[in-house]
Each structure stands twice: as C-alpha cells, then as structure tokens.
Amino acid sequence: AVVSTQSTGSSELACVNSYSRLEWPVRTLSFNHDGNLLASGSEDLMIDISHVATGEKVATVSCNAFPFCVAWHPSENLLAFVTDEKKHSGDKHTRDSEKSTGCVKLFGL
C-alpha cells in the first residue's frame, strides 16, 4: 500500500510525499498535533509512523491484530490505537470460547 500526502496550497492537488513501507491495505491515518508526524495503521499488523516532510521512518508499532483507529493526543506525541484481542474462556467446546474484544493501547515518542 502507498500512503501519499498532497499539497493544499493551490487549486490543484500535487503529491508532496509517498510512504510505501506497508504491504497490506491501510485502515487508518492520523497526523500529530503539529502536522510533522503521520501514523498509518494497516493490515500488516503494525502502525508506521513517518516524518511528513521527508517520509523517513520514525517508529514502527507492532500490533497483535489489525489497528482499527489511530489518534494522536492534541498537544503531545502520544498515540492511541484500537485493536482486537482474543479473550479465551476455559471451555473450548462452547460457541463463545474465543471472543474478540476491543483493546485501546498507547504509544509515546
């Protein structure tokens, strides 16, 4: 998958930068509070954090399931993201032996 940022300064869109570290479809994107960092969550089971101006990788956050949503703190470089986790019950023979439960996690730079 390729994530591209576009310029908004003119009447026509122009590609400013492209980020191609993700192989599977991107599910969620979020810019940090000052617009310098971009978090991209994908079906690669990871979140890629890139510097917007250069495209350079800042960090990679491993996930145990697809990230559904990523969101930055409004004034800090603190990223919240939501994934699924399997919740196991003791009885493997019941229909609900493995349920998916939402899980909110934090990552800070």
Backbone as CSV, one residue per row, in Angstrom:
resi,resn,N_x,N_y,N_z,CA_x,CA_y,CA_z,C_x,C_y,C_z
1,ALA,0.843,-1.178,0.000,0.000,0.000,0.000,0.887,1.239,0.000
2,VAL,0.424,2.270,-0.628,1.150,3.534,-0.664,0.286,4.609,-0.023
3,VAL,0.867,5.334,0.922,0.210,6.475,1.542,0.854,7.717,0.942
4,SER,0.057,8.643,0.440,0.583,9.868,-0.161,0.009,11.081,0.531
5,THR,0.852,12.112,0.700,0.356,13.395,1.193,0.293,14.345,0.006
6,GLN,-0.715,15.186,0.007,-0.969,16.114,-1.089,-0.835,17.548,-0.603
7,SER,-0.413,18.439,-1.477,-0.354,19.854,-1.117,-1.758,20.447,-1.200
8,THR,-2.029,21.426,-0.373,-3.339,22.088,-0.380,-3.206,23.576,-0.670
9,GLY,-2.019,24.019,-1.089,-1.767,25.438,-1.296,-2.286,25.997,-2.598
10,SER,-2.644,25.171,-3.548,-3.118,25.669,-4.838,-4.448,25.021,-5.191
11,SER,-4.973,25.385,-6.341,-6.260,24.839,-6.760,-6.139,23.397,-7.250
12,GLU,-4.903,22.952,-7.562,-4.692,21.575,-7.998,-3.910,20.808,-6.937
13,LEU,-4.266,19.544,-6.770,-3.537,18.708,-5.817,-2.241,18.217,-6.445
14,ALA,-1.193,18.234,-5.665,0.097,17.711,-6.112,0.658,16.832,-5.003
15,CYS,1.201,15.692,-5.380,1.787,14.775,-4.403,3.040,15.389,-3.798
16,VAL,3.088,15.461,-2.470,4.236,16.009,-1.765,5.202,14.892,-1.374
17,ASN,4.645,13.778,-0.892,5.475,12.666,-0.453,4.671,11.379,-0.496
18,SER,5.362,10.262,-0.641,4.725,8.943,-0.626,5.473,8.052,0.354
19,TYR,4.735,7.211,1.041,5.278,6.302,2.037,4.828,4.898,1.643
20,SER,5.772,4.008,1.372,5.393,2.695,0.842,5.938,1.541,1.675
21,ARG,6.048,1.714,2.975,6.547,0.633,3.832,5.480,-0.412,4.150
22,LEU,4.220,-0.111,3.908,3.131,-1.034,4.231,2.780,-1.872,3.002
23,GLU,2.564,-3.162,3.209,2.241,-4.049,2.090,0.739,-4.288,1.946
24,TRP,0.008,-4.269,3.048,-1.419,-4.571,3.034,-2.228,-3.274,3.121
25,PRO,-3.538,-3.344,2.890,-4.367,-2.122,2.883,-4.274,-1.311,4.168
26,VAL,-4.238,0.000,3.992,-4.217,0.932,5.111,-5.638,1.063,5.644
27,ARG,-5.807,0.973,6.954,-7.117,1.057,7.592,-7.367,2.399,8.255
28,THR,-6.301,3.082,8.694,-6.485,4.308,9.470,-5.241,5.192,9.377
29,LEU,-5.463,6.510,9.419,-4.377,7.503,9.347,-4.630,8.591,10.372
30,SER,-3.543,9.216,10.853,-3.698,10.358,11.756,-2.415,11.181,11.760
31,PHE,-2.555,12.513,11.660,-1.440,13.433,11.796,-1.324,13.844,13.258
32,ASN,-0.086,14.073,13.734,0.079,14.531,15.108,-0.295,16.004,15.225
33,HIS,-0.187,16.562,16.427,-0.686,17.904,16.731,-0.038,19.006,15.907
34,ASP,1.227,18.866,15.504,1.863,19.925,14.717,1.997,19.573,13.235
35,GLY,1.435,18.431,12.830,1.440,18.032,11.435,2.758,17.481,10.926
36,ASN,3.714,17.231,11.817,5.025,16.725,11.396,5.100,15.205,11.305
37,LEU,4.210,14.498,11.990,4.229,13.033,12.001,2.917,12.491,11.470
38,LEU,3.009,11.357,10.765,1.830,10.679,10.234,1.867,9.232,10.695
39,ALA,0.813,8.790,11.366,0.674,7.393,11.778,-0.266,6.702,10.794
40,SER,0.175,5.559,10.247,-0.610,4.798,9.278,-0.780,3.383,9.798
41,GLY,-2.004,2.980,10.075,-2.284,1.630,10.548,-2.785,0.768,9.409
42,SER,-2.266,-0.457,9.306,-2.628,-1.305,8.171,-2.883,-2.745,8.595
43,GLU,-3.244,-3.557,7.612,-3.445,-4.982,7.848,-2.123,-5.738,7.950
44,ASP,-1.004,-5.028,7.930,0.313,-5.624,8.173,0.514,-5.951,9.653
45,LEU,-0.465,-5.617,10.484,-0.383,-5.781,11.933,0.685,-4.870,12.523
46,MET,0.736,-3.658,11.967,1.658,-2.667,12.503,1.153,-1.272,12.182
47,ILE,1.727,-0.310,12.906,1.470,1.104,12.640,2.807,1.720,12.269
48,ASP,2.850,2.363,11.119,4.055,3.031,10.647,3.945,4.509,11.001
49,ILE,4.957,5.047,11.667,4.988,6.478,11.993,6.090,7.107,11.159
50,SER,5.717,8.078,10.329,6.635,8.704,9.385,6.730,10.198,9.622
51,HIS,7.887,10.751,9.284,8.058,12.199,9.277,7.440,12.700,7.974
52,VAL,6.484,13.623,8.046,5.715,14.052,6.881,6.602,14.686,5.815
53,ALA,7.503,15.570,6.197,8.297,16.314,5.220,9.277,15.437,4.453
54,THR,9.875,14.450,5.120,10.920,13.640,4.484,10.474,12.234,4.117
55,GLY,9.414,11.732,4.739,8.991,10.352,4.534,9.793,9.363,5.341
56,GLU,10.752,9.850,6.110,11.617,8.991,6.916,10.811,8.277,8.006
57,LYS,11.163,6.989,8.225,10.501,6.214,9.282,10.969,6.730,10.638
58,VAL,10.010,7.052,11.505,10.300,7.495,12.866,10.184,6.318,13.824
59,ALA,9.144,5.503,13.642,8.917,4.351,14.521,7.968,3.370,13.848
60,THR,8.004,2.143,14.331,7.049,1.112,13.927,6.459,0.523,15.203
61,VAL,5.135,0.470,15.264,4.449,-0.091,16.423,3.833,-1.420,16.003
62,SER,4.266,-2.515,16.607,3.705,-3.833,16.302,2.349,-3.988,16.978
63,CYS,1.430,-4.639,16.270,0.080,-4.890,16.799,-0.201,-6.384,16.717
64,ASN,-1.022,-6.879,17.619,-1.390,-8.291,17.595,-2.630,-8.543,16.739
65,ALA,-3.257,-7.483,16.250,-4.428,-7.566,15.374,-4.476,-6.285,14.549
66,PHE,-5.378,-6.232,13.559,-5.489,-5.042,12.719,-5.814,-3.824,13.567
67,PRO,-5.098,-2.716,13.380,-5.488,-1.486,14.074,-6.723,-0.879,13.388
68,PHE,-7.768,-0.621,14.160,-8.995,-0.038,13.621,-8.926,1.477,13.547
69,CYS,-8.229,2.069,14.508,-8.209,3.516,14.615,-6.916,3.951,15.286
70,VAL,-6.311,5.044,14.778,-5.170,5.673,15.436,-5.514,7.140,15.640
71,ALA,-5.108,7.696,16.774,-5.386,9.111,17.062,-4.303,9.657,17.976
72,TRP,-3.768,10.827,17.615,-2.741,11.485,18.411,-3.365,12.339,19.505
73,HIS,-2.655,12.489,20.597,-3.012,13.430,21.658,-3.011,14.830,21.046
74,PRO,-3.878,15.732,21.490,-3.969,17.058,20.866,-2.744,17.954,21.046
75,SER,-1.847,17.654,21.994,-0.683,18.531,22.159,0.622,17.782,22.458
76,GLU,0.602,16.469,22.476,1.786,15.659,22.780,1.955,14.579,21.715
77,ASN,3.174,14.027,21.613,3.413,12.914,20.695,3.083,11.591,21.383
78,LEU,1.822,11.439,21.694,1.274,10.245,22.321,0.170,9.716,21.413
79,LEU,0.324,8.474,20.965,-0.600,7.879,20.010,-1.472,6.829,20.696
80,ALA,-2.775,6.949,20.531,-3.712,5.925,21.000,-4.150,5.122,19.778
81,PHE,-4.287,3.805,19.954,-4.777,2.983,18.848,-5.640,1.854,19.386
82,VAL,-6.552,1.388,18.544,-7.522,0.362,18.928,-7.315,-0.873,18.060
83,THR,-7.209,-2.031,18.709,-7.116,-3.323,18.019,-8.080,-4.301,18.685
84,ASP,-8.144,-5.494,18.138,-8.897,-6.585,18.773,-7.928,-7.473,19.527
85,GLU,-8.413,-8.075,20.578,-7.676,-9.127,21.262,-8.629,-10.271,21.490
86,LYS,-8.113,-11.477,21.409,-8.935,-12.660,21.665,-9.036,-12.889,23.167
87,LYS,-10.248,-13.063,23.639,-10.482,-13.366,25.041,-10.880,-14.833,25.127
88,HIS,-10.111,-15.608,25.865,-10.338,-17.055,25.937,-11.111,-17.418,27.196
89,SER,-12.127,-18.242,27.001,-12.807,-18.803,28.166,-12.232,-20.190,28.406
90,GLY,-12.515,-20.764,29.536,-11.943,-22.059,29.882,-12.465,-23.213,29.057
91,ASP,-13.705,-23.146,28.565,-14.322,-24.260,27.857,-14.177,-24.073,26.346
92,LYS,-13.370,-24.921,25.701,-13.165,-24.808,24.252,-14.362,-25.291,23.456
93,HIS,-15.314,-25.982,24.090,-16.446,-26.562,23.371,-17.643,-25.626,23.300
94,THR,-17.566,-24.494,23.953,-18.687,-23.556,23.866,-18.498,-22.657,22.656
95,ARG,-19.586,-22.152,22.181,-19.597,-21.294,20.998,-18.779,-20.023,21.227
96,ASP,-18.780,-19.527,22.431,-18.101,-18.284,22.751,-16.734,-18.504,23.405
97,SER,-16.043,-19.609,23.040,-14.769,-19.887,23.692,-13.708,-18.842,23.326
98,GLU,-13.809,-18.238,22.150,-12.902,-17.159,21.781,-13.732,-15.979,21.287
99,LYS,-13.728,-14.913,22.038,-14.451,-13.707,21.651,-13.447,-12.606,21.367
100,SER,-13.772,-11.777,20.397,-12.940,-10.609,20.134,-13.373,-9.478,21.049
101,THR,-12.403,-8.831,21.651,-12.700,-7.686,22.499,-11.821,-6.529,22.074
102,GLY,-12.382,-5.342,22.060,-11.611,-4.158,21.692,-10.576,-3.838,22.751
103,CYS,-9.442,-3.328,22.324,-8.362,-3.009,23.248,-7.745,-1.680,22.825
104,VAL,-7.704,-0.704,23.741,-7.076,0.588,23.474,-5.664,0.538,24.045
105,LYS,-4.685,0.930,23.236,-3.289,0.931,23.669,-2.682,2.301,23.395
106,LEU,-1.574,2.599,24.076,-0.882,3.870,23.913,0.564,3.638,23.505
107,PHE,1.072,4.566,22.669,2.468,4.560,22.264,2.974,5.994,22.324
108,GLY,4.100,6.208,22.982,4.632,7.566,23.103,6.022,7.692,22.530
109,LEU,6.296,8.844,21.952,7.635,9.131,21.401,8.406,10.018,22.344
